[in-house]
Amino acid sequence: MTTADDKLLAEFAKALEAGEPIRRDFGRGERLHIDRPLPFLAVHVGRRREPAALDVVTANSSYLLVRNLGTATDIIKLVAEAMTARFGAFILLDIGELARDLLASDADYLPPFEMSVSASGNGPIKQALLAFSAAAEQAEAKYRAPQIARPKIADDPAAKLARQLPGLASLTVRFAPIYRVPESDAVYPELLERLVANIVDAGLRAVATFVDATGSLALSSHRALGRRAFVDAVTRADRSIDDVAQSFDFLLAVTPINALAVRAEFAENGGERAPRFLYRPLTIDISRQKKALFSIALDHFEDPVLTTLYREKQQELDLQLSLLAARETPRYVEFGRALYGPVEASLLKAATDILAETKPGRGKRRGDGDDADVAFVERRARAMIKTYAGDYGGFSASVELRDDLPSGLMVSGGRLLISRNTTMARQRVEALLSHEVGVHLLTYFNGSAQGLRLFRSGLAGYEGVQEGLAVLAEYLVGGMTIARLRLIGARVVACADMLDGASFVECYRRLVREFGFSDATAFNLALRVYRGGGLPKDAVYLRGLLEVLAHLRAGGSLDPFWMGKISATHFGVMQELNTRGLLKAPRLLPQFLSHPQADKRLKAAYAGITPLEMSAN
């Protein structure tokens, strides 16, 4: 070791003794990264380009990249001594790739791929080896499963580092580069990503087994060993993606500005001609925003989970921009179908069942009571926002009265927009504000407090669960009326009709004649579904509600949903990020959870209440 290396070791020793995080680049592409004291270290040694192995190693919360065995040995000894003193045990994961994929062939099936795992020592390290092998075998890498060899350390040609460190518990892992395109320098990106994710998970399971066997650390899950801090590349990408997301307001851009005028005109012509909606001019250059969006680098995150979340958001923003570019053209409907999905047969059946069971005149139904004007709605909205702001200063929502919106409320970022034409049943005001303020604004500001803007703008596909939670909020405060439930069901039917090619007039007539909606309600329903040229977004309300009710019926918690704007598919991801310490507890909980009847109604939801039953409670 040179003098410079001695200084480096002294620097590492000082940080390790103090328990400080370390992220230190040295040499050519060499680095020690320890985001917190942990009883393991993932290591890659060598000069050969091995992108999968590098990605596996750098995805860990504690890792070393080094070019030669001598330097590796000295640094590992230093780290192992400090961590053993702190935890009583320490394990090393030596990760690398085999030179070739020897099992690849031109056969008409995908053969297994080669992997070897050797362990130095007995007892806990052997248990770790078995845990790694079991996890790796259970996770197929794009239909190719590993064929795992378990040589003795003395017979493993890859275990040079382990033999340099006798007495240190270590796993030596080598796997075939199945992500490489044969006879080419190209790679299969999806296969690379899947392979890395599988091996990272297997490695964490091995470490968790080891620390459990040695009693060195108590873990709630193997994922708790994951990274607790994100690198600067994540922060830069997060800001850049948020800049694109904030450059346009999708729903405002596809909401007609002449709703009142065309509604009057539609009534005058007896509902015979489809209205001609007018929209705000786009304030962005679509191609420029797309270029900015896909110039954002996501390949230096050192965290596969975050990489996936941001790639999904990138793709969702791309679809939204494509929708805006196709506004009022035939392509708009298909982009909308791609973004929000089709209306599934099961969802359509649930909607039609609701409408059939709640036909006007069938039995005694709860009415909606007296009306409230826009002034009353505004006062109640400002009062609710003031209460939230009193509990958390970061809740800085604003209220805007607008002339360019159809009757109703909507949230845009941290703003509550209220149409000046709004009137509603007085008993629905608290329910609707619980929907807009208690869910949409609350998750925006809770997400803002997470440190990454992604959680306020929303993970990809978040709208379904957001609307499902918002409808649940209406129920918890006693605002789920028959009229509201019918509206949610009719939105699904209208979306299905639109996607099947029905015209605005055909959809409107069916809502009036078959389902008994008033002319005004049917027009507003059709307006929402046909805005921009045909948008199936409104199907997410019932779909999201059914997802939330299924989640509760299975015993799931609502807590992670208040951390930010997430989808049902991200529930496990949020739990993992929370376990790793990357997420904070929500700054605010919804006020509607404290409603006198909320606990009783929530228990009914956990017991398996249906949407139809919600209107009777």
C-alpha positions as CSV (number, residue, x, y, z in Angstrom):
1,M,0.0,0.0,0.0
2,T,1.3,3.5,-0.8
3,T,1.3,6.5,1.5
4,A,-1.9,7.7,-0.2
5,D,-3.5,4.4,0.6
6,D,-2.4,4.7,4.2
7,K,-4.1,8.1,4.4
8,L,-7.2,6.6,2.9
9,L,-7.3,3.7,5.4
10,A,-6.8,6.2,8.2
11,E,-9.7,8.3,6.8
12,F,-11.9,5.2,6.7
13,A,-10.9,4.0,10.2
14,K,-11.9,7.4,11.6
15,A,-15.3,7.4,10.0
16,L,-16.0,3.8,11.0
17,E,-15.1,4.4,14.6
18,A,-17.5,7.4,14.7
19,G,-20.2,5.4,12.9
20,E,-20.4,8.0,10.2
21,P,-21.7,7.3,6.6
22,I,-18.9,6.9,4.0
23,R,-19.1,7.5,0.3
24,R,-15.5,7.9,-0.9
25,D,-14.3,7.6,-4.5
26,F,-10.6,6.7,-4.9
27,G,-8.5,5.3,-7.7
28,R,-10.1,4.6,-11.0
29,G,-13.7,3.7,-10.5
30,E,-13.1,2.5,-6.9
31,R,-15.4,3.4,-4.1
32,L,-16.4,2.6,-0.5
33,H,-20.0,3.3,0.3
34,I,-21.5,2.6,3.7
35,D,-24.7,4.6,4.4
36,R,-24.9,3.3,8.0
37,P,-23.1,0.7,10.1
38,L,-24.2,-2.8,9.1
39,P,-22.8,-6.3,9.6
40,F,-22.1,-6.9,5.9
41,L,-20.2,-5.6,2.9
42,A,-20.9,-6.4,-0.8
43,V,-17.7,-6.3,-2.9
44,H,-16.7,-6.4,-6.5
45,V,-13.0,-6.9,-7.3
46,G,-11.5,-6.5,-10.8
47,R,-10.9,-4.4,-13.8
48,R,-13.1,-6.4,-16.2
49,R,-16.4,-4.8,-17.3
50,E,-19.2,-6.6,-15.5
51,P,-22.2,-4.3,-15.5
52,A,-24.6,-6.8,-13.8
53,A,-22.2,-7.5,-11.0
54,L,-21.5,-3.8,-10.5
55,D,-25.2,-3.0,-10.4
56,V,-25.8,-5.8,-7.8
57,V,-23.0,-4.6,-5.6
58,T,-23.9,-0.9,-5.8
59,A,-27.6,-1.5,-5.1
60,N,-26.5,-2.4,-1.5
61,S,-26.3,0.0,1.4
62,S,-22.8,-1.2,2.2
63,Y,-20.4,-1.9,-0.7
64,L,-16.9,-1.7,-2.0
65,L,-15.7,-1.4,-5.6
66,V,-12.0,-2.1,-6.0
67,R,-9.6,-3.1,-8.8
68,N,-7.1,-5.4,-7.0
69,L,-7.1,-8.0,-4.2
70,G,-4.5,-6.2,-2.1
71,T,-6.4,-3.0,-1.7
72,A,-9.7,-5.0,-1.3
73,T,-8.1,-7.1,1.5
74,D,-6.9,-4.1,3.5
75,I,-10.2,-2.2,3.3
76,I,-12.3,-5.2,4.0
77,K,-10.2,-6.1,7.1
78,L,-10.8,-2.6,8.4
79,V,-14.5,-2.6,7.8
80,A,-14.9,-6.2,9.1
81,E,-13.1,-5.3,12.4
82,A,-15.2,-2.3,13.0
83,M,-18.5,-4.0,12.2
84,T,-17.6,-7.1,14.2
85,A,-16.8,-5.0,17.2
86,R,-20.2,-3.2,16.8
87,F,-22.4,-6.2,15.9
88,G,-20.5,-9.3,17.0
89,A,-20.5,-10.8,13.5
90,F,-19.8,-9.8,9.9
91,I,-20.4,-11.3,6.5
92,L,-18.8,-10.5,3.1
93,L,-20.6,-10.9,-0.3
94,D,-18.1,-11.2,-3.1
95,I,-20.1,-10.7,-6.3
96,G,-18.8,-11.2,-9.9
97,E,-19.6,-12.6,-13.3
98,L,-18.4,-15.7,-15.2
99,A,-16.6,-15.0,-18.4
100,R,-19.3,-16.6,-20.6
101,D,-22.8,-18.0,-20.7
102,L,-21.6,-21.6,-21.3
103,L,-25.1,-23.1,-21.1
104,A,-26.6,-20.9,-23.8
105,S,-27.6,-22.8,-27.0
106,D,-29.7,-22.5,-30.1
107,A,-32.3,-25.0,-28.7
108,D,-36.0,-24.2,-29.0
109,Y,-36.1,-23.7,-25.2
110,L,-34.4,-21.5,-22.7
111,P,-31.8,-23.5,-20.8
112,P,-30.8,-22.8,-17.2
113,F,-27.8,-20.5,-16.6
114,E,-24.7,-21.2,-14.6
115,M,-24.2,-19.8,-11.1
116,S,-21.7,-20.8,-8.4
117,V,-21.8,-20.0,-4.7
118,S,-19.2,-21.0,-2.2
119,A,-18.9,-20.2,1.5
120,S,-16.0,-19.9,3.9
121,G,-16.7,-21.3,7.3
122,N,-19.6,-23.3,8.8
123,G,-22.7,-22.8,10.8
124,P,-24.3,-19.4,10.1
125,I,-22.4,-18.9,6.8
126,K,-23.7,-22.2,5.5
127,Q,-27.2,-21.2,6.4
128,A,-26.6,-18.0,4.5
129,L,-25.5,-20.0,1.4
130,L,-28.6,-22.1,1.5
131,A,-30.8,-19.0,1.8
132,F,-29.1,-17.4,-1.1
133,S,-29.4,-20.5,-3.3
134,A,-33.1,-21.0,-2.4
135,A,-33.9,-17.3,-3.2
136,A,-32.0,-17.4,-6.5
137,E,-33.6,-20.7,-7.6
138,Q,-37.1,-19.4,-6.9
139,A,-36.6,-16.2,-9.0
140,E,-36.5,-16.9,-12.7
141,A,-34.5,-14.4,-14.8
142,K,-36.8,-14.1,-17.8
143,Y,-37.7,-17.8,-18.0
144,R,-34.1,-19.0,-17.3
145,A,-33.5,-20.4,-13.9
146,P,-30.0,-20.7,-12.4
147,Q,-28.2,-24.0,-12.2
148,I,-26.3,-23.5,-9.0
149,A,-23.0,-25.2,-8.2
150,R,-21.8,-25.1,-4.6
151,P,-18.0,-25.9,-4.7
152,K,-15.9,-26.0,-1.6
153,I,-13.9,-22.8,-1.1
154,A,-10.6,-24.5,-1.8
155,D,-12.0,-25.7,-5.2
156,D,-13.6,-22.5,-6.2
157,P,-11.4,-20.6,-8.6
158,A,-13.4,-17.4,-8.0
159,A,-12.8,-17.5,-4.2
160,K,-9.4,-15.8,-4.2
161,L,-10.6,-13.0,-1.9
162,A,-12.1,-15.4,0.6
163,R,-8.8,-17.3,0.7
164,Q,-7.0,-14.0,1.4
165,L,-9.3,-13.5,4.4
166,P,-9.2,-16.7,6.4
167,G,-11.6,-16.7,9.3
168,L,-13.9,-14.2,7.8
169,A,-17.4,-15.4,6.9
170,S,-17.9,-14.8,3.2
171,L,-20.0,-15.9,0.2
172,T,-18.4,-15.9,-3.2
173,V,-21.1,-15.6,-6.0
174,R,-20.5,-15.8,-9.7
175,F,-23.1,-16.0,-12.4
176,A,-23.3,-16.2,-16.2
177,P,-23.7,-13.0,-18.1
178,I,-27.1,-14.1,-19.6
179,Y,-28.0,-10.4,-20.2
180,R,-25.4,-10.2,-23.1
181,V,-26.6,-10.5,-26.7
182,P,-24.5,-13.5,-28.2
183,E,-21.8,-12.4,-30.6
184,S,-22.3,-8.8,-29.7
185,D,-21.5,-6.0,-27.3
186,A,-25.2,-5.3,-26.8
187,V,-27.2,-6.2,-23.8
188,Y,-30.8,-7.1,-23.1
189,P,-31.8,-4.2,-20.8
190,E,-34.9,-5.9,-19.3
191,L,-33.1,-9.1,-18.6
192,L,-30.2,-7.2,-17.0
193,E,-32.6,-5.4,-14.7
194,R,-34.4,-8.6,-13.7
195,L,-31.2,-10.5,-13.1
196,V,-29.8,-7.7,-10.9
197,A,-33.0,-7.4,-8.9
198,N,-33.1,-11.2,-8.3
199,I,-29.5,-11.4,-7.1
200,V,-29.8,-8.3,-4.9
201,D,-32.8,-9.9,-3.2
202,A,-31.0,-13.2,-2.8
203,G,-28.0,-11.5,-1.3
204,L,-30.1,-9.6,1.2
205,R,-31.9,-12.8,2.2
206,A,-28.5,-14.4,2.8
207,V,-27.3,-11.6,5.0
208,A,-30.6,-11.6,6.9
209,T,-30.3,-15.3,7.6
210,F,-26.7,-14.8,8.7
211,V,-27.5,-12.0,11.1
212,D,-30.5,-13.9,12.5
213,A,-28.3,-17.0,13.1
214,T,-25.6,-15.0,14.8
215,G,-28.0,-12.7,16.7
216,S,-26.1,-9.7,15.5
217,L,-29.1,-7.6,14.3
218,A,-32.9,-7.8,14.7
219,L,-34.7,-7.3,11.4
220,S,-38.3,-6.9,10.6
221,S,-37.5,-8.0,7.0
222,H,-34.5,-8.7,4.8
223,R,-35.4,-5.5,3.0
224,A,-34.6,-3.5,6.1
225,L,-31.0,-4.1,5.1
226,G,-31.5,-2.0,2.0
227,R,-30.3,1.5,1.4
228,R,-31.5,4.2,3.8
229,A,-30.2,7.2,1.8
230,F,-30.4,8.0,-1.9
231,V,-27.5,9.3,-4.0
232,D,-27.4,12.7,-5.7
233,A,-28.3,11.1,-9.0
234,V,-31.8,10.3,-7.5
235,T,-32.3,13.9,-6.3
236,R,-31.3,15.4,-9.7
237,A,-33.6,13.0,-11.6
238,D,-36.4,13.6,-9.2
239,R,-36.2,17.4,-9.7
240,S,-36.0,17.0,-13.5
241,I,-39.0,14.7,-13.7
242,D,-40.9,17.0,-11.4
243,D,-40.1,19.9,-13.6
244,V,-41.7,18.1,-16.6
245,A,-44.7,17.0,-14.5
246,Q,-45.2,20.6,-13.2
247,S,-44.9,22.1,-16.7
248,F,-48.5,21.2,-17.6
249,D,-51.7,20.5,-15.8
250,F,-53.2,17.5,-17.6
251,L,-56.8,17.7,-16.4
252,L,-57.1,21.5,-16.9
253,A,-55.7,21.1,-20.4
254,V,-58.5,18.6,-21.3
255,T,-61.3,20.3,-19.4
256,P,-63.6,22.4,-21.6
257,I,-63.7,26.1,-20.8
258,N,-67.2,26.6,-22.4
259,A,-69.2,24.0,-20.5
260,L,-72.1,26.3,-19.5
261,A,-72.5,27.8,-23.1
262,V,-72.5,24.4,-24.8
263,R,-74.8,22.9,-22.3
264,A,-77.4,25.6,-23.0
265,E,-76.9,25.1,-26.8
266,F,-77.2,21.3,-26.4
267,A,-80.6,21.8,-24.6
268,E,-81.8,24.2,-27.3
269,N,-81.2,21.7,-30.1
270,G,-82.9,19.0,-28.1
271,G,-79.8,16.9,-27.6
272,E,-79.5,16.1,-31.3
273,R,-76.0,17.5,-32.0
274,A,-72.9,16.9,-30.0
275,P,-71.5,20.0,-28.3
276,R,-68.3,21.6,-29.6
277,F,-66.0,22.0,-26.7
278,L,-63.3,24.7,-26.5
279,Y,-60.0,24.2,-24.6
280,R,-57.2,26.2,-23.2
281,P,-54.3,26.6,-25.6
282,L,-51.4,24.4,-24.6
283,T,-48.7,26.3,-22.8
284,I,-45.9,23.8,-23.5
285,D,-44.0,22.5,-26.5
286,I,-44.8,18.8,-26.4
287,S,-41.7,17.6,-28.3
288,R,-39.4,19.8,-26.1
289,Q,-40.9,18.3,-22.9
290,K,-40.5,14.8,-24.3
291,K,-36.9,15.5,-25.1
292,A,-36.3,16.8,-21.6
293,L,-38.2,13.8,-20.1
294,F,-36.1,11.2,-21.8
295,S,-32.8,13.0,-21.4
296,I,-33.1,12.3,-17.6
297,A,-30.6,9.7,-16.7
298,L,-31.9,6.9,-14.4
299,D,-28.9,4.6,-14.7
300,H,-26.9,5.8,-11.7
301,F,-29.4,5.4,-8.9
302,E,-27.7,2.4,-7.3
303,D,-31.2,1.4,-6.2
304,P,-33.3,-0.9,-8.4
305,V,-36.6,-0.1,-6.6
306,L,-36.2,3.7,-7.1
307,T,-35.1,3.1,-10.7
308,T,-38.3,1.2,-11.4
309,L,-40.5,3.9,-9.8
310,Y,-38.9,6.7,-11.8
311,R,-39.0,4.7,-15.1
312,E,-42.7,4.0,-14.6
313,K,-43.3,7.7,-14.0
314,Q,-41.3,8.6,-17.0
315,Q,-43.5,6.4,-19.2
316,E,-46.7,7.7,-17.6
317,L,-45.7,11.4,-18.3
318,D,-44.8,10.4,-21.9
319,L,-48.3,9.0,-22.3
320,Q,-49.9,12.2,-20.8
321,L,-47.8,14.4,-23.2
322,S,-48.9,12.2,-26.1
323,L,-52.5,12.6,-25.0
324,L,-52.2,16.3,-25.0
325,A,-50.6,16.3,-28.4
326,A,-53.5,14.2,-29.7
327,R,-56.2,16.3,-28.1
328,E,-59.4,16.4,-30.3
329,T,-58.0,13.7,-32.7
330,P,-59.0,10.0,-33.1
331,R,-55.7,9.0,-31.6
332,Y,-56.6,10.6,-28.3
333,V,-59.0,7.8,-27.3
334,E,-56.3,5.1,-27.8
335,F,-53.7,7.1,-25.8
336,G,-56.3,7.4,-23.1
337,R,-57.0,3.7,-23.2
338,A,-53.2,3.1,-22.8
339,L,-53.0,5.4,-19.8
340,Y,-56.1,4.4,-17.9
341,G,-56.7,0.9,-19.3
342,P,-59.9,-0.6,-20.7
343,V,-63.1,-1.0,-18.7
344,E,-62.8,-4.6,-17.5
345,A,-65.8,-6.9,-17.7
346,S,-65.9,-7.3,-13.9
347,L,-65.8,-3.6,-13.4
348,L,-68.6,-3.0,-15.9
349,K,-70.7,-5.7,-14.2
350,A,-70.2,-4.0,-10.8
351,A,-71.3,-0.7,-12.3
352,T,-74.4,-2.0,-14.0
353,D,-75.4,-3.9,-10.9
354,I,-75.2,-0.7,-8.9
355,L,-77.4,1.1,-11.5
356,A,-79.9,-1.7,-11.6
357,E,-80.2,-1.9,-7.8
358,T,-80.6,1.9,-7.5
359,K,-83.1,2.7,-10.2
360,P,-85.1,5.8,-9.4
361,G,-88.3,4.9,-7.6
362,R,-87.1,1.5,-6.3
363,G,-87.8,1.5,-2.6
364,K,-87.0,4.3,-0.1
365,R,-83.8,6.1,-0.8
366,R,-81.9,8.8,1.1
367,G,-82.3,12.2,-0.5
368,D,-79.6,14.7,-0.9
369,G,-81.3,17.5,1.0
370,D,-81.0,21.3,0.6
371,D,-78.5,22.9,-1.8
372,A,-75.4,24.8,-0.8
373,D,-74.0,27.6,-3.1
374,V,-70.4,28.3,-4.0
375,A,-69.9,30.8,-1.2
376,F,-70.9,28.1,1.4
377,V,-68.6,25.5,-0.2
378,E,-65.7,28.0,-0.3
379,R,-66.1,28.9,3.4
380,R,-66.1,25.2,4.4
381,A,-63.1,24.5,2.2
382,R,-61.1,27.3,3.7
383,A,-62.1,26.2,7.3
384,M,-60.9,22.6,6.6
385,I,-57.7,23.8,5.0
386,K,-57.0,26.1,8.0
387,T,-57.5,23.2,10.4
388,Y,-54.9,21.1,8.5
389,A,-52.5,24.0,8.3
390,G,-52.8,24.5,12.0
391,D,-51.6,20.9,12.5
392,Y,-48.8,21.1,9.9
393,G,-47.3,24.4,8.7
394,G,-46.3,22.8,5.4
395,F,-50.0,22.4,4.4
396,S,-50.0,25.6,2.4
397,A,-53.0,24.9,0.1
398,S,-54.7,27.7,-1.7
399,V,-58.3,28.1,-2.8
400,E,-59.2,29.5,-6.2
401,L,-62.7,30.4,-7.6
402,R,-62.7,29.8,-11.3
403,D,-65.1,30.8,-14.1
404,D,-63.5,28.4,-16.7
405,L,-64.5,25.1,-15.0
406,P,-67.7,23.1,-15.1
407,S,-69.7,23.0,-11.8
408,G,-67.7,21.2,-9.1
409,L,-64.2,21.1,-7.4
410,M,-60.9,19.8,-8.5
411,V,-57.3,19.7,-7.1
412,S,-54.3,20.9,-9.1
413,G,-51.1,20.4,-7.2
414,G,-51.5,22.3,-4.0
415,R,-54.5,24.3,-5.2
416,L,-58.2,23.6,-4.7
417,L,-60.1,24.9,-7.7
418,I,-63.8,25.7,-7.2
419,S,-66.1,26.6,-10.1
420,R,-68.2,29.7,-9.5
421,N,-71.1,27.7,-11.0
422,T,-71.0,25.2,-8.2
423,T,-74.1,24.2,-6.3
424,M,-74.5,20.9,-4.4
425,A,-76.5,19.2,-1.7
426,R,-75.5,20.7,1.6
427,Q,-75.1,17.2,3.1
428,R,-72.6,16.4,0.4
429,V,-70.2,19.3,1.2
430,E,-68.2,17.7,4.0
431,A,-68.0,14.5,2.0
432,L,-66.7,16.2,-1.1
433,L,-64.2,18.3,0.8
434,S,-63.0,15.1,2.6
435,H,-62.5,13.7,-0.9
436,E,-60.6,16.7,-2.4
437,V,-58.9,18.2,0.7
438,G,-58.7,15.2,3.0
439,V,-57.2,12.9,0.3
440,H,-55.9,14.7,-2.7
441,L,-54.4,17.8,-1.0
442,L,-53.3,15.9,2.1
443,T,-51.4,13.3,0.1
444,Y,-49.8,16.1,-2.0
445,F,-48.4,17.8,1.1
446,N,-47.5,14.6,2.9
447,G,-45.7,13.5,-0.3
448,S,-43.9,16.9,-0.4
449,A,-42.5,16.2,3.0
450,Q,-40.9,12.9,1.9
451,G,-37.8,14.5,0.4
452,L,-38.6,13.3,-3.1
453,R,-41.1,15.2,-5.2
454,L,-42.2,12.0,-6.9
455,F,-44.4,11.2,-3.9
456,R,-46.3,14.5,-4.2
457,S,-46.8,14.4,-8.0
458,G,-47.7,10.8,-7.7
459,L,-46.2,7.4,-8.6
460,A,-47.3,6.0,-11.9
461,G,-50.9,4.8,-11.9
462,Y,-51.7,6.5,-8.5
463,E,-55.1,7.9,-9.6
464,G,-57.1,4.8,-9.2
465,V,-56.3,4.3,-5.5
466,Q,-56.4,8.1,-4.9
467,E,-60.0,8.2,-6.1
468,G,-60.8,5.0,-4.3
469,L,-59.6,6.4,-1.0
470,A,-61.4,9.7,-1.7
471,V,-64.7,7.9,-2.3
472,L,-64.0,5.9,0.9
473,A,-63.6,9.2,2.7
474,E,-67.0,10.3,1.5
475,Y,-68.5,7.1,3.0
476,L,-66.6,7.5,6.3
477,V,-68.2,10.9,6.9
478,G,-71.7,9.6,6.0
479,G,-71.8,11.3,2.6
480,M,-72.2,8.3,0.3
481,T,-75.7,8.9,-1.0
482,I,-77.5,6.8,-3.6
483,A,-77.2,9.7,-6.1
484,R,-73.4,9.7,-5.6
485,L,-73.1,5.9,-5.9
486,R,-75.2,6.0,-9.1
487,L,-72.9,8.7,-10.5
488,I,-69.8,6.6,-9.9
489,G,-71.4,3.6,-11.5
490,A,-72.6,5.6,-14.5
491,R,-69.1,6.9,-15.1
492,V,-67.9,3.4,-15.7
493,V,-70.8,2.6,-18.1
494,A,-70.2,5.9,-20.0
495,C,-66.5,5.1,-20.3
496,A,-67.2,1.7,-21.6
497,D,-69.7,3.1,-24.2
498,M,-67.2,5.7,-25.3
499,L,-64.4,3.1,-25.7
500,D,-66.8,1.0,-27.7
501,G,-67.4,3.8,-30.2
502,A,-70.6,5.4,-28.9
503,S,-71.0,9.1,-29.7
504,F,-71.6,11.8,-27.1
505,V,-75.3,12.0,-28.1
506,E,-75.7,8.2,-27.8
507,C,-74.0,8.1,-24.4
508,Y,-76.1,11.0,-23.2
509,R,-79.4,9.4,-24.3
510,R,-78.6,6.1,-22.7
511,L,-77.9,7.9,-19.4
512,V,-81.2,9.7,-19.5
513,R,-83.5,7.0,-21.0
514,E,-82.1,3.8,-19.6
515,F,-80.7,4.9,-16.3
516,G,-83.0,7.8,-15.4
517,F,-80.5,10.6,-15.0
518,S,-81.6,14.2,-15.3
519,D,-80.6,16.1,-18.5
520,A,-78.1,18.2,-16.6
521,T,-76.5,15.2,-14.8
522,A,-76.3,13.2,-17.9
523,F,-74.7,16.1,-19.8
524,N,-72.1,16.6,-17.1
525,L,-71.3,12.9,-17.0
526,A,-70.9,12.7,-20.8
527,L,-68.8,15.9,-20.8
528,R,-66.3,14.4,-18.4
529,V,-66.0,11.2,-20.4
530,Y,-65.8,12.9,-23.9
531,R,-63.5,15.8,-22.8
532,G,-60.5,16.1,-25.1
533,G,-62.0,13.6,-27.5
534,G,-62.8,10.7,-25.2
535,L,-61.0,10.1,-21.8
536,P,-61.7,6.9,-19.8
537,K,-60.3,8.3,-16.6
538,D,-63.7,8.4,-14.8
539,A,-63.7,4.6,-14.6
540,V,-61.0,4.8,-12.0
541,Y,-63.4,5.9,-9.2
542,L,-65.3,2.7,-8.9
543,R,-62.2,0.6,-9.9
544,G,-60.2,2.3,-7.2
545,L,-62.9,2.0,-4.6
546,L,-63.1,-1.8,-5.3
547,E,-59.3,-2.1,-5.0
548,V,-59.3,-0.2,-1.6
549,L,-62.2,-2.3,-0.3
550,A,-60.4,-5.5,-1.4
551,H,-57.3,-4.3,0.3
552,L,-59.2,-3.7,3.6
553,R,-61.1,-7.0,3.3
554,A,-57.7,-8.7,3.2
555,G,-56.7,-6.9,6.4
556,G,-54.5,-4.3,4.8
557,S,-53.6,-1.0,6.5
558,L,-54.4,2.4,5.1
559,D,-51.4,4.0,6.7
560,P,-48.9,3.8,3.8
561,F,-51.5,5.4,1.5
562,W,-51.3,8.7,3.5
563,M,-47.5,9.0,2.9
564,G,-48.0,10.3,-0.7
565,K,-49.8,9.5,-3.9
566,I,-49.3,5.8,-4.7
567,S,-51.1,3.0,-6.5
568,A,-52.3,-0.3,-5.1
569,T,-49.4,-2.0,-6.9
570,H,-47.0,0.2,-4.9
571,F,-48.2,-0.8,-1.5
572,G,-45.4,-3.4,-1.0
573,V,-42.8,-0.9,-2.4
574,M,-44.0,1.7,0.1
575,Q,-43.7,-0.8,3.0
576,E,-40.2,-1.7,1.9
577,L,-39.0,2.0,1.5
578,N,-40.6,2.7,4.9
579,T,-38.8,-0.3,6.4
580,R,-35.5,0.9,5.0
581,G,-36.1,4.3,6.5
582,L,-36.3,6.1,3.2
583,L,-39.8,7.3,3.9
584,K,-41.2,9.3,6.8
585,A,-44.4,8.8,8.6
586,P,-47.2,11.0,7.2
587,R,-47.1,14.6,8.6
588,L,-50.9,14.6,8.7
589,L,-53.7,12.0,9.0
590,P,-57.1,12.7,7.4
591,Q,-59.5,14.5,9.6
592,F,-62.3,12.2,8.4
593,L,-60.8,9.3,10.3
594,S,-61.9,11.2,13.4
595,H,-65.5,11.5,12.3
596,P,-67.8,10.1,15.1
597,Q,-69.0,7.3,12.8
598,A,-65.7,6.7,10.9
599,D,-64.4,3.9,13.1
600,K,-67.7,1.9,12.9
601,R,-67.8,2.4,9.1
602,L,-64.2,1.5,8.7
603,K,-64.8,-1.7,10.6
604,A,-67.6,-2.5,8.2
605,A,-65.2,-2.0,5.3
606,Y,-62.7,-4.4,6.9
607,A,-65.6,-6.9,7.3
608,G,-66.3,-6.8,3.5
609,I,-68.8,-4.1,2.8
610,T,-69.9,-3.6,-0.8
611,P,-70.4,-0.3,-2.6
612,L,-74.1,-0.8,-2.5
613,E,-74.1,-1.3,1.2
614,M,-72.0,1.9,1.7
615,S,-75.0,4.0,0.7
616,A,-77.1,2.6,3.5
617,N,-74.6,3.4,6.3
